[in-house]
């Protein structure tokens, strides 16, 4: 079995080890060690990215590939994923580490800079202001974002460009979040941003500044009742559709816009030609970024298939939201530069044709399948309990495990009302259809299905529904009795 493809096995230890190796590899810059034409080897710059994969940010991914394309492979960028290890301040860490020279390049959402005493990007987080990809593009083309990047000087980083990214929507755990009344009293997850926090508070909700695993754990255990993300991110991680399926499709709280950052010393160490490749790639990425990010129609369909359900706020709901945000705008406009940027963006908005609203198929509305399944008993209570099974050394040998030293090993699963916890910090949801049980892990973007029987003592016997990764089938104890222990 190829361990790198067996993503479900012992999730937490594997991810922790990967993150540790990535951070250990980032001790210093190689940018200045090989000028163009020096040793003949490609110059490799390292880019810090907070996500698990670079394709979560299409325009940043384009920039990375375009640098290599423009340079004919003589200048390359290596993305270091999971920078900050999914901490809530991971984006702040990127900015600080680029400034300190711990890494050559990085990207961070414009939202985070107001937490670092840089106010020049605040207008981009003004609620419900930038609400289309066409307007994101217009803001970039107008030169506003170039002016905004001047505020980065005090942080000791160089801004290469601002890239359009996904439009962020409110997403609910148990119901759609439409009018201000739906916000009142809930805890709502967001990323680090003073502006976003104040907007959430203006709606009567309590902001929770969380990211990745911490966010998903909060959605799972009920301490977070909604959060904001783009449709692209929502569909890219189907487990989110199980945890929080209710998307308000016609409310854009704010866009995600990403700043490409560079360490000034790393740039200075490059030749003029190398810097030209970097700068042109950044300009081209900015020019194309809105088109690259505009994937909402495609993402809606994928999220719907994963169980997401969509609703639209009424005209009265939208008007009420705008009225609730009035104090936020009053505070933002006390800063003269922010007021000027807001006024310019509002003028662009008036001259930019509105985008067509997303078409929501009728089967993508209403109650989510997972919630409907719970309501109709398809995560039956008689399966609730704690189960244990042992993976023997002989089992591991037959499965092709490369390291037999950790066997025999006992695995424990706790099933309760459609949610599971398993050995290694492995969590997610499950649903039952007849004699089939399907597990949807939070940590990964796919599901596994087994047929099962229950014996007279409440023990489970599982058999995989193929096709299934051989390692996933092995780790889930297929053809092995799950013995009930509680």
Backbone torsions as a table, in degrees:
resi	resn	phi	psi	omega
1	UNK	NA	138.1	177.0
2	UNK	-83.3	110.8	-174.2
3	UNK	-62.0	-32.9	-177.1
4	UNK	-67.3	-21.3	178.1
5	UNK	-95.3	-9.7	-176.8
6	UNK	-91.4	78.0	-167.6
7	UNK	-76.0	-19.7	-174.0
8	UNK	-86.3	-9.7	-172.3
9	UNK	-84.9	126.3	176.3
10	UNK	43.9	61.4	-168.8
11	UNK	-58.0	-50.6	-171.9
12	UNK	-64.3	-47.5	179.3
13	UNK	-60.9	-39.5	-178.3
14	UNK	-65.3	-45.8	-179.1
15	UNK	-65.0	-40.4	-180.0
16	UNK	-62.9	-41.5	179.4
17	UNK	-65.1	-41.3	179.6
18	UNK	-61.9	-45.3	-179.8
19	UNK	-61.8	-40.9	-179.0
20	UNK	-63.1	-40.8	178.9
21	UNK	-65.6	-39.9	-179.2
22	UNK	-62.8	-45.0	-178.8
23	UNK	-67.5	-38.6	-179.6
24	UNK	-64.1	-27.0	-177.2
25	UNK	-80.1	-2.9	-169.9
26	UNK	-110.9	40.7	-174.1
27	UNK	-76.9	-20.3	-178.8
28	UNK	-170.5	164.8	-175.2
29	UNK	-85.3	141.4	173.0
30	UNK	-102.1	6.5	-171.5
31	UNK	-60.1	-37.5	-174.4
32	UNK	-92.0	2.6	-173.1
33	UNK	-85.4	-15.1	-176.6
34	UNK	-145.8	88.7	174.8
35	UNK	-61.7	156.5	179.1
36	UNK	-57.1	128.4	-178.7
37	UNK	84.8	0.2	-178.8
38	UNK	-69.1	-85.9	-178.2
39	UNK	-92.0	-9.8	-177.0
40	UNK	91.1	-10.7	178.5
41	UNK	-85.4	151.5	177.8
42	UNK	-62.1	144.6	172.0
43	UNK	-83.0	130.2	-177.6
44	UNK	-117.2	120.6	173.7
45	UNK	-102.5	145.4	-178.9
46	UNK	-104.0	135.1	-177.5
47	UNK	-118.6	124.3	179.7
48	UNK	-83.2	127.7	179.5
49	UNK	-131.7	130.2	-176.2
50	UNK	-76.8	-18.5	-177.4
51	UNK	-81.0	167.6	178.4
52	UNK	-76.1	-25.8	178.5
53	UNK	-142.2	146.9	-176.2
54	UNK	-71.0	-22.0	-177.2
55	UNK	-73.6	-2.9	169.6
56	UNK	-68.0	-21.4	179.4
57	UNK	-123.5	86.7	-170.9
58	UNK	-57.0	-38.4	-177.0
59	UNK	-71.9	-35.0	175.9
60	UNK	-66.8	-41.0	176.6
61	UNK	-60.6	-40.9	177.2
62	UNK	-61.3	-44.6	179.5
63	UNK	-56.7	-47.1	-178.3
64	UNK	-60.1	-46.8	-178.9
65	UNK	-69.2	-34.8	-176.4
66	UNK	-70.5	-33.0	176.5
67	UNK	-60.0	-46.6	179.8
68	UNK	-65.2	-38.1	179.6
69	UNK	-64.7	-46.9	-178.7
70	UNK	-65.0	-34.5	-175.8
71	UNK	-89.1	-1.8	-175.5
72	UNK	63.8	28.0	179.6
73	UNK	87.0	-0.2	-179.1
74	UNK	-78.8	-21.3	175.8
75	UNK	-129.6	125.8	-175.8
76	UNK	-131.0	155.1	178.4
77	UNK	-121.3	128.3	176.7
78	UNK	-105.1	117.3	178.5
79	UNK	-78.7	130.4	174.5
80	UNK	-103.3	101.7	-175.4
81	UNK	-76.4	163.5	177.5
82	UNK	59.9	30.6	177.7
83	UNK	-63.5	129.8	-176.5
84	UNK	90.0	-2.1	174.9
85	UNK	52.6	41.5	175.3
86	UNK	61.9	20.8	175.1
87	UNK	-69.6	158.1	-178.9
88	UNK	-64.5	-22.7	178.6
89	UNK	-103.5	26.4	-175.9
90	UNK	-59.4	-41.0	-179.8
91	UNK	-66.2	-38.4	175.7
92	UNK	-61.9	-39.0	177.6
93	UNK	-61.3	-39.9	178.2
94	UNK	-58.3	-48.6	-178.4
95	UNK	-60.2	-46.9	-177.5
96	UNK	-67.2	-37.4	-177.7
97	UNK	-75.7	-31.7	172.1
98	UNK	-65.2	-43.7	178.9
99	UNK	-60.7	-39.1	-177.1
100	UNK	-80.1	-7.8	-179.0
101	UNK	82.2	13.1	175.5
102	UNK	-69.0	-21.1	178.8
103	UNK	-150.5	152.8	-174.2
104	UNK	-78.4	-41.6	-174.5
105	UNK	-133.6	167.2	175.2
106	UNK	-171.1	173.6	171.8
107	UNK	-138.3	150.6	177.7
108	UNK	-149.7	147.7	176.6
109	UNK	-66.0	143.7	179.1
110	UNK	-58.9	-24.0	-177.7
111	UNK	-58.1	-30.5	-169.4
112	UNK	-80.5	-17.2	-168.7
113	UNK	-72.4	-22.5	176.4
114	UNK	-70.2	-15.9	174.2
115	UNK	-82.8	-8.0	179.3
116	UNK	-112.5	20.9	176.7
117	UNK	67.3	24.0	172.7
118	UNK	-110.1	114.4	-173.4
119	UNK	-99.1	-0.8	-171.0
120	UNK	-69.6	-19.2	-179.2
121	UNK	-96.9	2.5	-170.8
122	UNK	-57.7	-33.6	-176.7
123	UNK	-62.5	-27.0	-179.0
124	UNK	-72.6	-17.8	178.4
125	UNK	-101.7	-0.2	176.7
126	UNK	-57.2	124.3	-170.4
127	UNK	-63.6	133.9	174.8
128	UNK	62.7	21.1	178.3
129	UNK	-87.3	-64.7	176.9
130	UNK	-87.0	107.4	-169.9
131	UNK	-128.0	18.5	177.3
132	UNK	-153.2	158.6	176.9
133	UNK	-70.0	-32.8	177.0
134	UNK	-63.1	-38.7	179.3
135	UNK	-73.2	-37.5	173.0
136	UNK	-54.5	-46.7	-179.3
137	UNK	-63.4	-41.8	-179.9
138	UNK	-63.2	-39.1	178.4
139	UNK	-63.2	-42.6	178.8
140	UNK	-65.9	-45.9	-178.0
141	UNK	-64.8	-27.7	-177.5
142	UNK	-71.6	-16.1	-176.7
143	UNK	91.1	-1.0	-179.4
144	UNK	-59.6	-43.8	-176.3
145	UNK	-67.6	-30.5	175.5
146	UNK	-63.0	-41.0	177.7
147	UNK	-67.0	-38.7	-180.0
148	UNK	-60.6	-36.1	-176.9
149	UNK	-67.0	-16.0	177.6
150	UNK	-61.7	-23.8	178.7
151	UNK	-70.1	-10.0	-178.8
152	UNK	-76.6	-14.8	-175.2
153	UNK	-56.0	-38.2	-176.7
154	UNK	-69.7	-15.4	-179.3
155	UNK	-93.5	-3.2	179.1
156	UNK	74.1	26.6	176.2
157	UNK	-127.2	156.7	176.5
158	UNK	-104.4	131.9	176.5
159	UNK	-88.5	124.9	179.5
160	UNK	-92.7	-28.6	-178.7
161	UNK	172.1	158.5	174.2
162	UNK	-110.8	127.7	-174.3
163	UNK	-111.9	137.3	173.9
164	UNK	-69.0	146.1	178.3
165	UNK	-142.1	-167.1	-171.0
166	UNK	-66.0	150.8	174.4
167	UNK	-81.7	128.5	-170.9
168	UNK	-91.8	127.2	-175.4
169	UNK	-111.8	152.3	171.3
170	UNK	-78.3	134.9	-175.8
171	UNK	-130.9	129.2	-174.7
172	UNK	-106.5	154.5	179.9
173	UNK	-82.2	-49.2	-174.3
174	UNK	-112.2	-9.7	-178.8
175	UNK	-164.7	166.6	176.6
176	UNK	-71.0	147.2	178.3
177	UNK	-108.8	101.4	-170.5
178	UNK	-113.3	-71.2	-176.9
179	UNK	-91.0	166.5	176.7
180	UNK	-53.7	-32.2	179.1
181	UNK	-61.3	-29.3	179.1
182	UNK	-73.2	-21.6	179.5
183	UNK	-84.4	-30.1	-170.0
184	UNK	-60.2	123.0	173.8
185	UNK	86.6	-4.2	-179.4
186	UNK	-91.4	161.1	170.8
187	UNK	-99.1	126.2	-169.6
188	UNK	-123.0	125.5	-176.5
189	UNK	-81.7	136.5	176.5
190	UNK	-148.4	170.4	177.7
191	UNK	-89.4	174.6	-178.1
192	UNK	-63.0	116.9	178.5
193	UNK	-174.6	121.3	177.3
194	UNK	-63.9	-39.7	-178.4
195	UNK	-64.2	-44.1	179.7
196	UNK	-66.8	-37.7	178.0
197	UNK	-61.4	-45.5	-178.7
198	UNK	-65.9	-36.5	178.3
199	UNK	-65.2	-41.5	179.5
200	UNK	-65.1	-41.1	178.0
201	UNK	-64.6	-35.1	-179.5
202	UNK	-62.8	-23.1	179.1
203	UNK	-92.3	3.9	177.7
204	UNK	85.5	13.2	178.6
205	UNK	-103.1	163.1	177.0
206	UNK	-101.7	118.9	-179.6
207	UNK	-76.1	140.7	173.2
208	UNK	-122.4	114.0	-176.6
209	UNK	-86.8	95.1	-172.6
210	UNK	-136.1	161.3	-177.4
211	UNK	-145.8	142.2	170.5
212	UNK	52.9	-118.7	-171.5
213	UNK	-61.6	-40.3	179.9
214	UNK	-64.2	-40.5	176.5
215	UNK	-63.4	-46.7	-176.3
216	UNK	-68.2	-33.6	175.8
217	UNK	-65.7	-40.6	177.9
218	UNK	-64.8	-38.5	176.4
219	UNK	-64.9	-36.8	-177.8
220	UNK	-72.0	-43.2	-174.1
221	UNK	-90.6	1.1	174.2
222	UNK	88.4	1.8	177.7
223	UNK	-78.4	-15.7	173.9
224	UNK	-123.0	125.6	-174.4
225	UNK	-104.2	-4.1	176.4
226	UNK	-170.6	166.8	178.1
227	UNK	-160.5	173.2	-179.7
228	UNK	-117.2	136.6	172.8
229	UNK	-161.4	176.7	178.1
230	UNK	-90.3	159.2	176.4
231	UNK	-62.1	-32.6	179.7
232	UNK	-63.8	-46.1	178.3
233	UNK	-66.1	-40.8	-178.3
234	UNK	-60.2	-43.5	-179.3
235	UNK	-77.8	-24.0	-178.2
236	UNK	-72.7	-17.7	178.8
237	UNK	-129.8	86.0	-175.0
238	UNK	-57.4	-23.2	177.5
239	UNK	-60.1	-28.5	179.0
240	UNK	-65.8	-32.4	178.2
241	UNK	-66.7	-25.3	176.4
242	UNK	-78.9	-38.8	-176.6
243	UNK	-79.2	-39.7	-177.5
244	UNK	-142.2	90.2	-170.6
245	UNK	-91.6	-9.2	-167.3
246	UNK	-99.2	106.1	-174.0
247	UNK	-105.4	130.0	172.3
248	UNK	-91.8	104.7	-166.5
249	UNK	-77.2	-24.7	-174.6
250	UNK	-106.5	16.0	172.3
251	UNK	-114.4	114.8	172.7
252	UNK	-104.5	109.2	179.9
253	UNK	-64.5	-43.7	179.5
254	UNK	-172.7	163.1	173.8
255	UNK	-88.2	155.2	161.5
256	UNK	-88.2	125.4	172.1
257	UNK	-127.1	136.5	-168.9
258	UNK	-113.2	135.7	178.0
259	UNK	-100.4	123.7	171.3
260	UNK	-80.5	126.0	-174.9
261	UNK	-116.7	150.8	175.7
262	UNK	-137.8	147.0	171.7
263	UNK	-76.1	125.4	-176.1
264	UNK	-57.4	-38.0	-179.7
265	UNK	-67.8	-35.9	177.6
266	UNK	-64.8	-40.2	176.8
267	UNK	-65.1	-42.7	-178.1
268	UNK	-63.3	-30.5	-178.8
269	UNK	-72.9	-14.1	179.7
270	UNK	-82.5	159.8	172.7
271	UNK	-75.6	167.5	177.5
272	UNK	-59.0	-39.9	-179.0
273	UNK	-66.1	-41.0	179.1
274	UNK	-64.5	-41.3	177.1
275	UNK	-64.5	-36.5	177.8
276	UNK	-63.0	-38.7	177.8
277	UNK	-62.9	-45.5	-179.9
278	UNK	-61.8	-47.5	-175.8
279	UNK	-67.3	-39.5	178.9
280	UNK	-68.4	-40.4	178.7
281	UNK	-61.7	-39.0	178.6
282	UNK	-67.1	-42.1	178.3
283	UNK	-63.4	-44.8	-179.8
284	UNK	-64.3	-39.3	178.9
285	UNK	-64.0	-41.6	178.0
286	UNK	-62.9	-43.1	-179.0
287	UNK	-62.0	-35.5	-175.5
288	UNK	-96.7	-6.0	-167.4
289	UNK	-63.3	-40.2	-178.5
290	UNK	-64.4	-40.9	178.4
291	UNK	-66.0	-37.5	178.4
292	UNK	-67.7	-33.3	-177.2
293	UNK	-82.3	-20.5	-173.2
294	UNK	-76.7	77.2	-177.8
295	UNK	-123.8	18.8	-171.9
296	UNK	-63.7	-41.1	-178.6
297	UNK	-62.2	-44.1	177.7
298	UNK	-65.2	-44.3	-176.8
299	UNK	-65.8	-34.8	-180.0
300	UNK	-57.8	-46.0	-179.3
301	UNK	-63.0	-41.1	-179.9
302	UNK	-67.4	-43.5	178.8
303	UNK	-63.3	-38.5	178.5
304	UNK	-60.2	-44.1	178.8
305	UNK	-62.5	-28.5	179.6
306	UNK	-84.5	-2.7	177.1
307	UNK	113.5	-2.5	178.6
308	UNK	-69.6	150.7	176.9
309	UNK	-131.7	142.2	-168.4
310	UNK	-117.1	144.7	176.9
311	UNK	-141.4	160.1	178.9
312	UNK	-117.7	135.4	172.9
313	UNK	-70.3	143.5	178.2
314	UNK	-75.3	169.0	176.1
315	UNK	-58.6	-39.4	178.3
316	UNK	-65.4	-38.9	177.1
317	UNK	-61.3	-45.3	-178.1
318	UNK	-63.4	-42.5	178.7
319	UNK	-63.5	-39.7	179.5
320	UNK	-66.6	-38.0	177.0
321	UNK	-63.6	-45.4	179.6
322	UNK	-61.5	-39.3	178.2
323	UNK	-65.0	-39.4	-179.9
324	UNK	-65.9	-28.7	-179.0
325	UNK	-83.8	-4.2	-176.9
326	UNK	-55.5	-43.0	177.7
327	UNK	-63.5	-30.5	177.7
328	UNK	-64.6	-44.6	178.5
329	UNK	-64.3	-38.4	179.7
330	UNK	-60.3	-40.1	177.8
331	UNK	-68.7	-45.1	-179.4
332	UNK	-59.9	-39.5	-173.8
333	UNK	-78.0	-2.7	172.0
334	UNK	-71.1	-20.6	177.1
335	UNK	-90.4	115.5	-170.9
336	UNK	-56.6	-43.5	-179.1
337	UNK	-65.9	-42.0	178.9
338	UNK	-62.6	-42.2	177.7
339	UNK	-59.5	-42.8	-179.6
340	UNK	-64.1	-41.4	178.9
341	UNK	-66.1	-41.5	178.5
342	UNK	-61.2	-44.3	179.5
343	UNK	-61.0	-41.5	179.9
344	UNK	-67.1	-39.9	179.6
345	UNK	-68.0	-38.7	177.2
346	UNK	-62.3	-38.4	176.8
347	UNK	-65.3	-41.9	176.7
348	UNK	-62.8	-37.6	-179.5
349	UNK	-62.9	-39.1	-179.8
350	UNK	-67.7	-28.0	-177.5
351	UNK	-98.9	-4.1	179.9
352	UNK	-97.9	121.3	-179.5
353	UNK	-57.3	136.1	179.6
354	UNK	-67.6	147.5	177.3
355	UNK	-80.6	150.9	176.9
356	UNK	-62.7	142.1	177.1
357	UNK	-67.6	150.5	179.4
358	UNK	-63.4	136.0	176.0
359	UNK	-84.6	119.7	-176.8
360	UNK	-103.7	112.9	176.9
361	UNK	-59.7	148.5	-176.5
362	UNK	-60.3	-30.2	-179.5
363	UNK	-78.2	-0.7	179.2
364	UNK	-106.6	15.9	177.4
365	UNK	-115.3	175.8	176.1
366	UNK	83.1	-149.8	-175.5
367	UNK	-81.5	138.8	179.3
368	UNK	-66.5	145.9	179.1
369	UNK	-56.1	-38.0	-178.4
370	UNK	-66.0	-43.8	179.9
371	UNK	-68.6	-37.7	177.0
372	UNK	-62.9	-37.7	179.4
373	UNK	-63.5	-41.3	178.6
374	UNK	-65.3	-40.0	-178.4
375	UNK	-66.0	-29.7	-178.0
376	UNK	-100.5	8.2	172.7
377	UNK	82.7	21.1	179.8
378	UNK	-86.6	6.0	160.3
379	UNK	-116.7	74.5	-165.3
380	UNK	-62.2	142.3	-176.4
381	UNK	-64.2	-25.7	-177.1
382	UNK	-70.0	-11.0	174.0
383	UNK	-87.5	-12.0	179.2
384	UNK	-58.8	132.1	178.6
385	UNK	159.4	179.9	177.5
386	UNK	-110.1	130.3	-175.5
387	UNK	-124.2	149.8	178.4
388	UNK	-139.6	142.5	173.7
389	UNK	-144.5	158.0	-176.0
390	UNK	-113.6	128.9	173.2
391	UNK	-94.9	114.6	-176.2
392	UNK	-85.2	167.2	176.8
393	UNK	-62.4	-37.0	178.5
394	UNK	-68.2	-38.7	174.8
395	UNK	-58.1	-46.2	-178.2
396	UNK	-64.4	-40.1	179.0
397	UNK	-62.5	-45.2	-180.0
398	UNK	-64.3	-32.3	-179.9
399	UNK	-79.3	-7.6	178.6
400	UNK	83.9	21.9	178.4
401	UNK	-63.6	132.6	-177.0
402	UNK	-75.3	-24.3	-177.0
403	UNK	-123.3	109.6	-178.1
404	UNK	-91.4	-2.0	-172.8
405	UNK	-69.0	-22.9	-177.2
406	UNK	-86.6	2.4	-179.0
407	UNK	-109.8	150.6	2.6
408	UNK	-70.5	151.6	-178.9
409	UNK	-140.0	133.8	177.4
410	UNK	-91.6	131.6	174.2
411	UNK	-110.7	140.2	-179.3
412	UNK	-123.0	133.3	176.7
413	UNK	-124.0	136.0	173.9
414	UNK	-112.4	119.5	177.2
415	UNK	-107.6	130.2	177.7
416	UNK	-154.0	111.9	171.8
417	UNK	51.6	44.8	175.7
418	UNK	87.7	3.4	177.7
419	UNK	-121.9	148.1	178.6
420	UNK	-133.7	152.3	169.1
421	UNK	-128.3	136.7	-177.6
422	UNK	-135.6	167.9	179.0
423	UNK	-50.3	138.5	177.5
424	UNK	88.2	14.3	-179.8
425	UNK	74.4	22.1	-175.7
426	UNK	-86.2	120.7	-173.9
427	UNK	-133.1	165.9	176.5
428	UNK	163.2	-159.2	-179.0
429	UNK	-122.0	165.0	175.1
430	UNK	-143.9	155.5	175.9
431	UNK	-139.4	157.5	-176.0
432	UNK	-124.4	132.3	175.4
433	UNK	-131.0	101.8	-176.7
434	UNK	65.3	-120.9	-180.0
435	UNK	-101.1	22.0	178.9
436	UNK	-115.4	138.0	175.1
437	UNK	-122.3	130.2	-177.3
438	UNK	-116.7	127.4	179.1
439	UNK	-103.0	130.8	177.8
440	UNK	-119.1	96.8	-176.3
441	UNK	-73.1	144.7	175.6
442	UNK	-64.8	-36.6	-169.8
443	UNK	-75.7	-18.3	-171.5
444	UNK	-132.0	166.9	-170.5
445	UNK	-105.1	35.6	177.3
446	UNK	-152.6	167.4	179.9
447	UNK	-118.3	162.8	173.0
448	UNK	-129.3	141.4	-176.9
449	UNK	-123.9	139.7	179.5
450	UNK	-131.5	146.6	162.7
451	UNK	-82.9	151.3	-177.1
452	UNK	-147.5	156.6	170.6
453	UNK	-132.1	155.5	178.1
454	UNK	-118.7	125.2	-180.0
455	UNK	-85.3	-178.5	-174.7
456	UNK	-64.1	-18.7	179.9
457	UNK	-99.0	4.7	178.7
458	UNK	87.5	7.7	177.5
459	UNK	-78.7	149.3	-179.7
460	UNK	-103.3	139.9	171.2
461	UNK	-117.6	119.9	-174.3
462	UNK	-112.8	142.6	172.0
463	UNK	-133.7	132.3	-175.0
464	UNK	-68.6	143.4	170.2
465	UNK	-92.4	113.3	-175.1
466	UNK	-80.4	155.2	2.7
467	UNK	-78.5	147.8	177.5
468	UNK	-152.3	142.2	175.6
469	UNK	-55.5	133.3	-176.2
470	UNK	-59.6	-38.8	179.3
471	UNK	-68.2	-38.3	176.8
472	UNK	-61.9	-43.0	178.9
473	UNK	-62.1	-41.3	179.9
474	UNK	-65.2	-49.7	-176.0
475	UNK	-65.8	-28.2	179.8
476	UNK	-83.5	1.8	173.4
477	UNK	75.8	30.2	178.3
478	UNK	-63.2	147.7	-174.7
479	UNK	63.6	14.5	178.6
480	UNK	-124.5	143.5	-179.3
481	UNK	-78.5	126.4	170.2
482	UNK	-85.0	107.6	-176.8
483	UNK	-85.8	127.3	179.5
484	UNK	-73.1	130.7	-179.3
485	UNK	-119.8	-2.1	179.4
486	UNK	-154.3	NA	NA
